[in-house]
Amino acid sequence: MVANDALIEAFQAGLATHFLRIQDQSFPSELHDRMCDMTLDAFAWPPEVKSAMSMANSKHFLGFTGRGDELTNDHVDNREVFDFVLESNQAAQAYPGQRHTEYGLLTGCNQWPDPSIIGEDFRLTVEQYMCHMRKVYLKVMEQLEIALDLPIKALRKLDTPDALHRLKLIKYIPENEFAGTWKTKQGVGAHQDESGWLTFVQEIDEPGLQVHLRSGKEWIEVPFGPNTWGVNFGYSAVRHIEMRSCH
């Protein structure tokens, strides 16, 4: 792939700030819209359907996390979360040699809603969406290689069969639903992604994602549109890219 100068400059700026905003016009619009609709539907499922998928049932940290079950900076997060992994990767099969390692605990099978209640469409949509998002991820990695003047596939070769790709569906509770009943009003507190490589963030119905400017105390809203994602560089990516780009 050949990138123009403006695109290279944009990715170089992203490397400097550890954040990018991208748009992929080739991403299937029908799949994007279906994933958004099913995400909203999932949080409206009956409580017993969500509780049957509780992360407490999974040693792999996959499934549903209810409101108030997570903390950020010692404060309760007022949100609900579904965690899934791309099972097509070998990582999800939990290699025998890794089952008792910390990394091995992250590998395993997803918890899915009861198809007799929810149907099969949700699972199929999530799996299709994750497969397409992996393609977006590889495109971004390719552009990073160009921006850093690295050899072809210098970064993409890290996407081995046992690489771990995860998807989080998150609902932040509106303030009018917990005012007076919770000690904190945060959806999730200010934080950096200390682990992982790249995090692709997409909003569905309400704005909320903000990024902090290093130059001061200002927080700015991240604008979103169709097939648009915010890309946050995790600590692992920052450290690896810094080492690969040193001359």
GROMACS elastic network, one bead per residue, 0.5 to 0.9 nm:
[ bonds ]
;  ai    aj funct       b0    kb
    1   142     6  0.77016   500
    1   143     6  0.81055   500
    1   146     6  0.86540   500
    2   143     6  0.86986   500
    2   146     6  0.80704   500
    3     6     6  0.81530   500
    3     7     6  0.60811   500
    3     8     6  0.63655   500
    3   143     6  0.72192   500
    3   146     6  0.72939   500
    3   147     6  0.85580   500
    4     7     6  0.54141   500
    4     8     6  0.63254   500
    4     9     6  0.87439   500
    5     8     6  0.50649   500
    5     9     6  0.61140   500
    5    10     6  0.85844   500
    6     9     6  0.51106   500
    6    10     6  0.61882   500
    6    11     6  0.87765   500
    7    10     6  0.50139   500
    7    11     6  0.63264   500
    7    12     6  0.85694   500
    7   143     6  0.82261   500
    7   147     6  0.83864   500
    8    11     6  0.52496   500
    8    12     6  0.61161   500
    8    13     6  0.86146   500
    8   143     6  0.73719   500
    8   144     6  0.81602   500
    8   146     6  0.70636   500
    8   147     6  0.50118   500
    8   148     6  0.87018   500
    9    13     6  0.61283   500
    9    14     6  0.85477   500
    9   147     6  0.73499   500
   10    13     6  0.51214   500
   10    14     6  0.62496   500
   10    15     6  0.87502   500
   10    20     6  0.80542   500
   10   147     6  0.87040   500
   11    15     6  0.61857   500
   11    16     6  0.86409   500
   11    20     6  0.73048   500
   11   140     6  0.88974   500
   11   143     6  0.71742   500
   11   144     6  0.64586   500
   11   146     6  0.89681   500
   11   147     6  0.61644   500
   11   148     6  0.88902   500
   12    15     6  0.50352   500
   12    16     6  0.63715   500
   12    17     6  0.88013   500
   12   144     6  0.78815   500
   12   147     6  0.58665   500
   12   148     6  0.75339   500
   13    16     6  0.50537   500
   13    17     6  0.62589   500
   13    18     6  0.82176   500
   13    19     6  0.82754   500
   13    20     6  0.80577   500
   14    17     6  0.51655   500
   14    18     6  0.53880   500
   14    21     6  0.83709   500
   14   231     6  0.87483   500
   14   232     6  0.89130   500
   14   233     6  0.87109   500
   15    18     6  0.50399   500
   15    19     6  0.69704   500
   15    20     6  0.81060   500
   15   144     6  0.82794   500
   15   147     6  0.89180   500
   15   233     6  0.80616   500
   15   238     6  0.79492   500
   15   241     6  0.86300   500
   16    19     6  0.80445   500
   17    20     6  0.80234   500
   17   213     6  0.87855   500
   17   214     6  0.85054   500
   17   233     6  0.88425   500
   18   231     6  0.82737   500
   18   232     6  0.61075   500
   18   233     6  0.50227   500
   18   234     6  0.79525   500
   18   238     6  0.74050   500
   19   211     6  0.84548   500
   19   230     6  0.72088   500
   19   231     6  0.55680   500
   19   233     6  0.60929   500
   20   229     6  0.82900   500
   20   230     6  0.57567   500
   20   232     6  0.66039   500
   20   233     6  0.84189   500
   21   222     6  0.80604   500
   21   223     6  0.85253   500
   21   224     6  0.84646   500
   21   228     6  0.72140   500
   21   229     6  0.57956   500
   21   231     6  0.59291   500
   21   232     6  0.88158   500
   22   140     6  0.87517   500
   22   227     6  0.84445   500
   22   228     6  0.56857   500
   22   229     6  0.54724   500
   22   230     6  0.64056   500
   22   231     6  0.72858   500
   23    27     6  0.89449   500
   23   225     6  0.81829   500
   23   226     6  0.77742   500
   23   227     6  0.56342   500
   23   229     6  0.64377   500
   23   230     6  0.89459   500
   24    27     6  0.57283   500
   24   136     6  0.74228   500
   24   226     6  0.87843   500
   24   227     6  0.57790   500
   24   228     6  0.67059   500
   24   229     6  0.86394   500
   25    28     6  0.80781   500
   25    29     6  0.84577   500
   25   226     6  0.84295   500
   25   227     6  0.65781   500
   25   228     6  0.87106   500
   26    29     6  0.82526   500
   26   227     6  0.85954   500
   27    30     6  0.88996   500
   27    31     6  0.80714   500
   27    32     6  0.75318   500
   27   132     6  0.73169   500
   27   133     6  0.84913   500
   27   136     6  0.80699   500
   27   227     6  0.66281   500
   28    31     6  0.53795   500
   28    32     6  0.63008   500
   28    33     6  0.88045   500
   28   132     6  0.84539   500
   28   227     6  0.85195   500
   29    33     6  0.61335   500
   29    34     6  0.84727   500
   29   226     6  0.79980   500
   29   227     6  0.73383   500
   30    33     6  0.52398   500
   30    34     6  0.60498   500
   30    35     6  0.85458   500
   31    34     6  0.50304   500
   31    35     6  0.60065   500
   31    36     6  0.85452   500
   31   125     6  0.73233   500
   31   128     6  0.78445   500
   31   129     6  0.68255   500
   32    35     6  0.52641   500
   32    36     6  0.63216   500
   32    37     6  0.87788   500
   32   129     6  0.74839   500
   32   226     6  0.83349   500
   32   227     6  0.70687   500
   33    36     6  0.51248   500
   33    37     6  0.62126   500
   33    38     6  0.86259   500
   33   226     6  0.89986   500
   34    37     6  0.51302   500
   34    38     6  0.60897   500
   34    39     6  0.84880   500
   34   125     6  0.73150   500
   35    38     6  0.51915   500
   35    39     6  0.60411   500
   35    40     6  0.87324   500
   35   122     6  0.82815   500
   35   125     6  0.62856   500
   35   126     6  0.69276   500
   35   129     6  0.70685   500
   36    39     6  0.51759   500
   36    40     6  0.65101   500
   36    41     6  0.87616   500
   36   203     6  0.88726   500
   36   204     6  0.62057   500
   36   205     6  0.87783   500
   37    40     6  0.53377   500
   37    41     6  0.62927   500
   37    42     6  0.87334   500
   37   204     6  0.87001   500
   38    42     6  0.59714   500
   38    43     6  0.88221   500
   38   121     6  0.87786   500
   38   122     6  0.65402   500
   38   125     6  0.81759   500
   38   126     6  0.88858   500
   39    42     6  0.51194   500
   39    43     6  0.67800   500
   39   122     6  0.86748   500
   39   169     6  0.67556   500
   39   170     6  0.84756   500
   39   171     6  0.88996   500
   39   204     6  0.87490   500
   40    43     6  0.56734   500
   40    44     6  0.68211   500
   40   171     6  0.83864   500
   40   204     6  0.84778   500
   40   205     6  0.89758   500
   41    44     6  0.51441   500
   41    45     6  0.65569   500
   42    45     6  0.52902   500
   42    46     6  0.89702   500
   42    50     6  0.83443   500
   42    82     6  0.89101   500
   42   122     6  0.84471   500
   43    46     6  0.84727   500
   43    50     6  0.82012   500
   43    80     6  0.77799   500
   43    81     6  0.87313   500
   43   170     6  0.87042   500
   43   171     6  0.72380   500
   44    47     6  0.84008   500
   45    48     6  0.82077   500
   45    49     6  0.64205   500
   45    50     6  0.67803   500
   45   118     6  0.83694   500
   46    49     6  0.54854   500
   46    50     6  0.67971   500
   46    51     6  0.88711   500
   47    50     6  0.52518   500
   47    51     6  0.59942   500
   47    52     6  0.85233   500
   48    51     6  0.50546   500
   48    52     6  0.60501   500
   48    53     6  0.87984   500
   49    52     6  0.53250   500
   49    53     6  0.69068   500
   49   113     6  0.63858   500
   49   114     6  0.71517   500
   49   117     6  0.82590   500
   49   118     6  0.86415   500
   50    53     6  0.52879   500
   50    54     6  0.66626   500
   50    63     6  0.85733   500
   50    64     6  0.62833   500
   50    65     6  0.85843   500
   50    66     6  0.84164   500
   50    82     6  0.89412   500
   50   113     6  0.73823   500
   51    55     6  0.86904   500
   51    64     6  0.70330   500
   51    65     6  0.84397   500
   51    66     6  0.80773   500
   52    57     6  0.83444   500
   52    63     6  0.89472   500
   52    64     6  0.83713   500
   52   111     6  0.87255   500
   52   113     6  0.76882   500
   52   114     6  0.85484   500
   53    56     6  0.83812   500
   53    57     6  0.72372   500
   53    58     6  0.86212   500
   53    62     6  0.84661   500
   53    63     6  0.51823   500
   53    64     6  0.53634   500
   53    65     6  0.85260   500
   53    82     6  0.86983   500
   53   111     6  0.57130   500
   53   112     6  0.67138   500
   53   113     6  0.67356   500
   54    57     6  0.56901   500
   54    58     6  0.75475   500
   54    62     6  0.81170   500
   54    63     6  0.54298   500
   54    65     6  0.60862   500
   54    66     6  0.78834   500
   54    82     6  0.89239   500
   54   111     6  0.83033   500
   55    58     6  0.52054   500
   55    59     6  0.78381   500
   55    60     6  0.82063   500
   55    61     6  0.57285   500
   55    62     6  0.54201   500
   55    64     6  0.51932   500
   55    65     6  0.59058   500
   55    66     6  0.89837   500
   55    82     6  0.85936   500
   55    83     6  0.82710   500
   55   111     6  0.84239   500
   56    59     6  0.74833   500
   56    61     6  0.77714   500
   56    62     6  0.86450   500
   56    63     6  0.81694   500
   56    64     6  0.84151   500
   56    65     6  0.82511   500
   57    60     6  0.89554   500
   57    61     6  0.85837   500
   57    62     6  0.84852   500
   57    63     6  0.80163   500
   57   111     6  0.88184   500
   58    61     6  0.56595   500
   58    62     6  0.59135   500
   58    63     6  0.71307   500
   58   108     6  0.87264   500
   58   109     6  0.88173   500
   58   110     6  0.85304   500
   58   111     6  0.79333   500
   59    62     6  0.76919   500
   59   105     6  0.64491   500
   59   106     6  0.79467   500
   59   108     6  0.83462   500
   60    63     6  0.88927   500
   60   104     6  0.82295   500
   60   105     6  0.50758   500
   60   107     6  0.59387   500
   60   108     6  0.58334   500
   60   109     6  0.78454   500
   60   110     6  0.85670   500
   61    83     6  0.74908   500
   61    84     6  0.88597   500
   61   105     6  0.79037   500
   61   106     6  0.66530   500
   61   107     6  0.88285   500
   61   108     6  0.89461   500
   62    65     6  0.88345   500
   62    82     6  0.75068   500
   62    84     6  0.57489   500
   62    85     6  0.75199   500
   62   106     6  0.83971   500
   62   108     6  0.82690   500
   62   109     6  0.78890   500
   62   110     6  0.59844   500
   62   111     6  0.66374   500
   63    81     6  0.80565   500
   63    82     6  0.54058   500
   63    83     6  0.50521   500
   63    84     6  0.66252   500
   63   110     6  0.67230   500
   63   111     6  0.53463   500
   63   112     6  0.76143   500
   64    80     6  0.74857   500
   64    81     6  0.56809   500
   64    83     6  0.64599   500
   64   111     6  0.83598   500
   65    68     6  0.85779   500
   65    69     6  0.64666   500
   65    70     6  0.78961   500
   65    79     6  0.84817   500
   65    80     6  0.57646   500
   65    81     6  0.50628   500
   65    82     6  0.63837   500
   65    83     6  0.81363   500
   66    69     6  0.57096   500
   66    70     6  0.82574   500
   66    78     6  0.88472   500
   66    79     6  0.70981   500
   66    81     6  0.67030   500
   66    82     6  0.89039   500
   67    70     6  0.76639   500
   67    76     6  0.86485   500
   67    77     6  0.71455   500
   67    78     6  0.54642   500
   67    80     6  0.50217   500
   67    81     6  0.81771   500
   67   172     6  0.89420   500
   67   173     6  0.82573   500
   68    71     6  0.75118   500
   68    76     6  0.54896   500
   68    77     6  0.55592   500
   68    78     6  0.55382   500
   68    79     6  0.68729   500
   68    80     6  0.80892   500
   69    76     6  0.73900   500
   69    77     6  0.73966   500
   69    78     6  0.85177   500
   69    79     6  0.85882   500
   69    80     6  0.85539   500
   70    75     6  0.84199   500
   70    76     6  0.60928   500
   70    77     6  0.56406   500
   70    78     6  0.82729   500
   70    79     6  0.84113   500
   70   188     6  0.89789   500
   71    74     6  0.55569   500
   71    75     6  0.51963   500
   71    77     6  0.54226   500
   71   188     6  0.79587   500
   71   189     6  0.84666   500
   72    75     6  0.53712   500
   72    76     6  0.65860   500
   72    77     6  0.65513   500
   72   188     6  0.63778   500
   72   189     6  0.54724   500
   72   190     6  0.79234   500
   72   191     6  0.78952   500
   73    76     6  0.84804   500
   73   189     6  0.67730   500
   73   190     6  0.82301   500
   73   191     6  0.84473   500
   75   183     6  0.84132   500
   75   184     6  0.66463   500
   75   186     6  0.78301   500
   75   188     6  0.86298   500
   75   189     6  0.77521   500
   76    79     6  0.89838   500
   76   182     6  0.84593   500
   76   183     6  0.79869   500
   76   184     6  0.64308   500
   76   185     6  0.83130   500
   76   186     6  0.73561   500
   76   187     6  0.82943   500
   76   188     6  0.80314   500
   76   189     6  0.88783   500
   77    80     6  0.86820   500
   77   172     6  0.84994   500
   77   184     6  0.78271   500
   77   185     6  0.79097   500
   77   186     6  0.58796   500
   77   187     6  0.51330   500
   77   188     6  0.51106   500
   77   189     6  0.74090   500
   78   171     6  0.87008   500
   78   172     6  0.62121   500
   78   173     6  0.56959   500
   78   174     6  0.86573   500
   78   178     6  0.83658   500
   78   182     6  0.85028   500
   78   184     6  0.79465   500
   78   185     6  0.69123   500
   78   186     6  0.61999   500
   78   188     6  0.71043   500
   79   170     6  0.68118   500
   79   171     6  0.54351   500
   79   173     6  0.54545   500
   79   186     6  0.87736   500
   79   187     6  0.57780   500
   79   188     6  0.75954   500
   80   169     6  0.82326   500
   80   170     6  0.57531   500
   80   171     6  0.52266   500
   80   172     6  0.66866   500
   80   173     6  0.78111   500
   81   168     6  0.65606   500
   81   169     6  0.55452   500
   81   171     6  0.65178   500
   81   172     6  0.88554   500
   82   167     6  0.80464   500
   82   168     6  0.55784   500
   82   169     6  0.50476   500
   82   170     6  0.66222   500
   83   110     6  0.81034   500
   83   111     6  0.87243   500
   83   166     6  0.71243   500
   83   167     6  0.58383   500
   83   169     6  0.66660   500
   83   170     6  0.88610   500
   84    87     6  0.85301   500
   84   109     6  0.84746   500
   84   110     6  0.57816   500
   84   111     6  0.77273   500
   84   112     6  0.89497   500
   84   126     6  0.84402   500
   84   165     6  0.86210   500
   84   166     6  0.56178   500
   84   167     6  0.50944   500
   84   168     6  0.64533   500
   84   169     6  0.85463   500
   85    88     6  0.87947   500
   85    89     6  0.87695   500
   85    92     6  0.71681   500
   85   107     6  0.80597   500
   85   108     6  0.79898   500
   85   109     6  0.74911   500
   85   110     6  0.64882   500
   85   127     6  0.89101   500
   85   130     6  0.83582   500
   85   164     6  0.72658   500
   85   165     6  0.57751   500
   85   167     6  0.61246   500
   85   168     6  0.88620   500
   86    89     6  0.60705   500
   86    91     6  0.85487   500
   86    92     6  0.71127   500
   86   109     6  0.89307   500
   86   110     6  0.86193   500
   86   127     6  0.69921   500
   86   130     6  0.63949   500
   86   131     6  0.74519   500
   86   164     6  0.72936   500
   86   165     6  0.54962   500
   86   166     6  0.61598   500
   86   167     6  0.78440   500
   87    90     6  0.72965   500
   87    91     6  0.75263   500
   87    92     6  0.50250   500
   87    93     6  0.75476   500
   87   107     6  0.89079   500
   87   108     6  0.77844   500
   87   109     6  0.66017   500
   87   110     6  0.75137   500
   87   127     6  0.81400   500
   87   165     6  0.86601   500
   88    91     6  0.83151   500
   88    92     6  0.71942   500
   88    93     6  0.87614   500
   88   127     6  0.86988   500
   88   131     6  0.85687   500
   88   161     6  0.88746   500
   89    92     6  0.58890   500
   89    93     6  0.77045   500
   89   160     6  0.87112   500
   89   161     6  0.55399   500
   89   162     6  0.59238   500
   89   163     6  0.70184   500
   89   164     6  0.74124   500
   89   165     6  0.81842   500
   90    93     6  0.53128   500
   90    94     6  0.73742   500
   90    95     6  0.78537   500
   90   107     6  0.87728   500
   90   161     6  0.55473   500
   90   163     6  0.78144   500
   90   164     6  0.87826   500
   91    94     6  0.56824   500
   91    95     6  0.71092   500
   91   104     6  0.82107   500
   91   106     6  0.84356   500
   91   107     6  0.54846   500
   91   108     6  0.73437   500
   91   161     6  0.69829   500
   91   163     6  0.61771   500
   91   164     6  0.61512   500
   91   165     6  0.89331   500
   92    95     6  0.83743   500
   92   106     6  0.81607   500
   92   109     6  0.59373   500
   92   110     6  0.85954   500
   92   162     6  0.77598   500
   92   164     6  0.77808   500
   93    96     6  0.88168   500
   93   107     6  0.65988   500
   93   108     6  0.56657   500
   93   109     6  0.72376   500
   93   162     6  0.89023   500
   94    97     6  0.82100   500
   94    98     6  0.64568   500
   94    99     6  0.58449   500
   94   104     6  0.60392   500
   94   105     6  0.79560   500
   94   106     6  0.83643   500
   94   107     6  0.51414   500
   94   108     6  0.56528   500
   94   109     6  0.87641   500
   95    98     6  0.52626   500
   95    99     6  0.62660   500
   95   104     6  0.73958   500
   95   107     6  0.83976   500
   95   162     6  0.89653   500
   96    99     6  0.54707   500
   96   100     6  0.82749   500
   96   104     6  0.86923   500
   97   100     6  0.73638   500
   97   101     6  0.80495   500
   97   104     6  0.82116   500
   98   101     6  0.51832   500
   98   102     6  0.79687   500
   98   103     6  0.68485   500
   98   105     6  0.79024   500
   98   107     6  0.87380   500
   99   102     6  0.81310   500
   99   103     6  0.79927   500
   99   105     6  0.62994   500
   99   107     6  0.80574   500
  100   103     6  0.82951   500
  100   104     6  0.61120   500
  100   105     6  0.70114   500
  101   105     6  0.65096   500
  102   105     6  0.53470   500
  102   106     6  0.72316   500
  103   106     6  0.54754   500
  103   107     6  0.71965   500
  104   107     6  0.53277   500
  104   108     6  0.81553   500
  105   108     6  0.74631   500
  106   164     6  0.81709   500
  107   164     6  0.76736   500
  112   115     6  0.80415   500
  112   122     6  0.86970   500
  112   123     6  0.68907   500
  113   116     6  0.86816   500
  113   117     6  0.77501   500
  113   118     6  0.64853   500
  113   119     6  0.82136   500
  113   120     6  0.87848   500
  113   122     6  0.83476   500
  113   123     6  0.81250   500
  114   117     6  0.55236   500
  114   118     6  0.60594   500
  114   119     6  0.73025   500
  114   120     6  0.86752   500
  115   120     6  0.54577   500
  115   121     6  0.86908   500
  115   122     6  0.88411   500
  115   123     6  0.88402   500
  116   119     6  0.57757   500
  116   120     6  0.83947   500
  118   121     6  0.80703   500
  118   122     6  0.75694   500
  119   122     6  0.70155   500
  119   123     6  0.84329   500
  120   123     6  0.57141   500
  120   124     6  0.64252   500
  120   125     6  0.87613   500
  121   124     6  0.51535   500
  121   125     6  0.59820   500
  121   126     6  0.85795   500
  122   125     6  0.52014   500
  122   126     6  0.62089   500
  122   127     6  0.86496   500
  123   126     6  0.52213   500
  123   127     6  0.61827   500
  123   128     6  0.85869   500
  124   127     6  0.52317   500
  124   128     6  0.61227   500
  124   129     6  0.85205   500
  125   128     6  0.51223   500
  125   129     6  0.59670   500
  125   130     6  0.85555   500
  126   129     6  0.50920   500
  126   130     6  0.61569   500
  126   131     6  0.86448   500
  126   167     6  0.85816   500
  127   130     6  0.52769   500
  127   131     6  0.62966   500
  127   132     6  0.87949   500
  128   131     6  0.51966   500
  128   132     6  0.63350   500
  128   133     6  0.86228   500
  129   132     6  0.52365   500
  129   133     6  0.60822   500
  129   134     6  0.86691   500
  130   134     6  0.62151   500
  130   135     6  0.88328   500
  130   165     6  0.80209   500
  130   166     6  0.80449   500
  130   167     6  0.71466   500
  131   134     6  0.52455   500
  131   135     6  0.68195   500
  132   135     6  0.51359   500
  132   136     6  0.65806   500
  132   137     6  0.87844   500
  133   137     6  0.61475   500
  133   138     6  0.86571   500
  133   200     6  0.86379   500
  134   138     6  0.62735   500
  134   139     6  0.87045   500
  134   165     6  0.77603   500
  135   138     6  0.51385   500
  135   139     6  0.63319   500
  135   140     6  0.87701   500
  136   139     6  0.51042   500
  136   140     6  0.63517   500
  136   141     6  0.87046   500
  137   140     6  0.51625   500
  137   141     6  0.62511   500
  137   142     6  0.86960   500
  137   198     6  0.79321   500
  137   200     6  0.83398   500
  138   142     6  0.61578   500
  138   143     6  0.87073   500
  138   156     6  0.64376   500
  138   159     6  0.82789   500
  139   142     6  0.50758   500
  139   143     6  0.63903   500
  139   144     6  0.87107   500
  139   156     6  0.89961   500
  140   143     6  0.51331   500
  140   144     6  0.62316   500
  140   145     6  0.87248   500
  141   145     6  0.63029   500
  141   146     6  0.88255   500
  141   153     6  0.83256   500
  141   155     6  0.62690   500
  141   156     6  0.60116   500
  142   145     6  0.51338   500
  142   146     6  0.65383   500
  142   147     6  0.87850   500
  142   152     6  0.78348   500
  142   153     6  0.69831   500
  142   154     6  0.87347   500
  142   155     6  0.74667   500
  142   156     6  0.68279   500
  143   146     6  0.50918   500
  143   147     6  0.61335   500
  143   148     6  0.85785   500
  144   148     6  0.60413   500
  144   149     6  0.83224   500
  144   150     6  0.83213   500
  144   155     6  0.80482   500
  145   148     6  0.52311   500
  145   149     6  0.59101   500
  145   151     6  0.69389   500
  145   152     6  0.69359   500
  145   153     6  0.72656   500
  145   154     6  0.68043   500
  145   155     6  0.65928   500
  145   156     6  0.84572   500
  146   150     6  0.62359   500
  146   151     6  0.81702   500
  146   152     6  0.81669   500
  147   150     6  0.78232   500
  148   241     6  0.84560   500
  148   244     6  0.85816   500
  148   245     6  0.62854   500
  149   245     6  0.80373   500
  150   153     6  0.81586   500
  150   154     6  0.63102   500
  150   155     6  0.83066   500
  150   244     6  0.79128   500
  150   245     6  0.74742   500
  151   154     6  0.53824   500
  151   155     6  0.86241   500
  152   155     6  0.80851   500
  152   156     6  0.82906   500
  153   157     6  0.54661   500
  153   158     6  0.84790   500
  154   157     6  0.59781   500
  154   158     6  0.77801   500
  154   244     6  0.87048   500
  155   158     6  0.56837   500
  155   159     6  0.78747   500
  155   241     6  0.84607   500
  156   159     6  0.55621   500
  156   160     6  0.84773   500
  157   160     6  0.64731   500
  158   163     6  0.76777   500
  159   162     6  0.78565   500
  159   163     6  0.56196   500
  159   164     6  0.85691   500
  160   163     6  0.52346   500
  160   164     6  0.89386   500
  161   164     6  0.85832   500
  164   196     6  0.89208   500
  171   187     6  0.86198   500
  172   186     6  0.87283   500
  172   187     6  0.53332   500
  172   188     6  0.81138   500
  173   176     6  0.83840   500
  173   177     6  0.66988   500
  173   178     6  0.75007   500
  173   185     6  0.88862   500
  173   186     6  0.89838   500
  173   187     6  0.67838   500
  174   177     6  0.55691   500
  174   178     6  0.72725   500
  174   179     6  0.89429   500
  174   185     6  0.89296   500
  174   187     6  0.85771   500
  175   178     6  0.55268   500
  175   179     6  0.57429   500
  175   185     6  0.66516   500
  175   186     6  0.88424   500
  176   179     6  0.55287   500
  177   181     6  0.87203   500
  178   181     6  0.53766   500
  178   182     6  0.60000   500
  178   185     6  0.76940   500
  179   182     6  0.65600   500
  179   183     6  0.87736   500
  179   184     6  0.89484   500
  179   185     6  0.76204   500
  180   183     6  0.76641   500
  181   184     6  0.89667   500
  182   185     6  0.69529   500
  184   187     6  0.87666   500
  185   188     6  0.89514   500
  186   189     6  0.60389   500
  188   191     6  0.82983   500
  190   212     6  0.89346   500
  191   194     6  0.86526   500
  192   195     6  0.88797   500
  192   232     6  0.88709   500
  192   234     6  0.75843   500
  192   235     6  0.82402   500
  193   196     6  0.71969   500
  193   197     6  0.87947   500
  193   198     6  0.88856   500
  193   199     6  0.81315   500
  193   232     6  0.76486   500
  193   233     6  0.73348   500
  193   235     6  0.64234   500
  194   234     6  0.56052   500
  194   236     6  0.72934   500
  195   234     6  0.56028   500
  195   235     6  0.56255   500
  195   236     6  0.59688   500
  195   237     6  0.86229   500
  196   199     6  0.76078   500
  196   233     6  0.82510   500
  196   234     6  0.53078   500
  196   235     6  0.69148   500
  196   236     6  0.58685   500
  196   237     6  0.72542   500
  197   232     6  0.85435   500
  197   233     6  0.62430   500
  197   235     6  0.70849   500
  197   236     6  0.55218   500
  197   238     6  0.80743   500
  198   231     6  0.65190   500
  198   232     6  0.57270   500
  198   234     6  0.56326   500
  198   236     6  0.87296   500
  198   237     6  0.68947   500
  199   230     6  0.79509   500
  199   231     6  0.55476   500
  199   232     6  0.50360   500
  199   233     6  0.65503   500
  199   234     6  0.70949   500
  200   229     6  0.58161   500
  200   230     6  0.56434   500
  200   232     6  0.65495   500
  201   209     6  0.84576   500
  201   228     6  0.86439   500
  201   229     6  0.52927   500
  201   231     6  0.63069   500
  201   232     6  0.77977   500
  202   209     6  0.88369   500
  202   224     6  0.73999   500
  202   227     6  0.84862   500
  202   228     6  0.68370   500
  202   229     6  0.50333   500
  202   230     6  0.65616   500
  203   206     6  0.67630   500
  203   207     6  0.66416   500
  203   208     6  0.78349   500
  203   209     6  0.78761   500
  203   224     6  0.69609   500
  203   225     6  0.87210   500
  203   228     6  0.88467   500
  203   229     6  0.81022   500
  204   207     6  0.80739   500
  204   224     6  0.89279   500
  207   210     6  0.88781   500
  207   221     6  0.77612   500
  207   222     6  0.80529   500
  207   223     6  0.79260   500
  207   224     6  0.82364   500
  208   221     6  0.70946   500
  208   222     6  0.79782   500
  209   220     6  0.84945   500
  209   221     6  0.60825   500
  209   222     6  0.58636   500
  209   223     6  0.85187   500
  209   230     6  0.87894   500
  210   219     6  0.59486   500
  210   220     6  0.52810   500
  210   222     6  0.56928   500
  211   218     6  0.85728   500
  211   219     6  0.55245   500
  211   220     6  0.55664   500
  211   221     6  0.67497   500
  211   222     6  0.71006   500
  212   215     6  0.87127   500
  212   216     6  0.80960   500
  212   217     6  0.71012   500
  212   218     6  0.61082   500
  212   220     6  0.66075   500
  213   216     6  0.58980   500
  213   217     6  0.67459   500
  213   218     6  0.58176   500
  213   219     6  0.62587   500
  213   220     6  0.76482   500
  214   217     6  0.75981   500
  214   218     6  0.84067   500
  215   218     6  0.81493   500
  216   219     6  0.87680   500
  222   230     6  0.74600   500
  223   228     6  0.88246   500
  223   230     6  0.87409   500
  224   227     6  0.84011   500
  224   228     6  0.57490   500
  224   229     6  0.69193   500
  224   230     6  0.80081   500
  225   228     6  0.53047   500
  225   229     6  0.82349   500
  226   229     6  0.88701   500
  233   236     6  0.80526   500
  233   237     6  0.60010   500
  233   238     6  0.63768   500
  234   237     6  0.53686   500
  234   238     6  0.63534   500
  234   239     6  0.87799   500
  235   238     6  0.51146   500
  235   239     6  0.61504   500
  235   240     6  0.85271   500
  236   239     6  0.53724   500
  236   240     6  0.61177   500
  236   241     6  0.85096   500
  237   240     6  0.51863   500
  237   241     6  0.58957   500
  237   242     6  0.83407   500
  238   241     6  0.53108   500
  238   242     6  0.60315   500
  238   243     6  0.86303   500
  239   242     6  0.52249   500
  239   243     6  0.63227   500
  239   244     6  0.87107   500
  240   243     6  0.52181   500
  240   244     6  0.61373   500
  240   245     6  0.86008   500
  241   244     6  0.50039   500
  241   245     6  0.59713   500
  241   246     6  0.85724   500
  242   245     6  0.52976   500
  242   246     6  0.63033   500
  243   246     6  0.54223   500
  243   247     6  0.88821   500
  244   247     6  0.83684   500
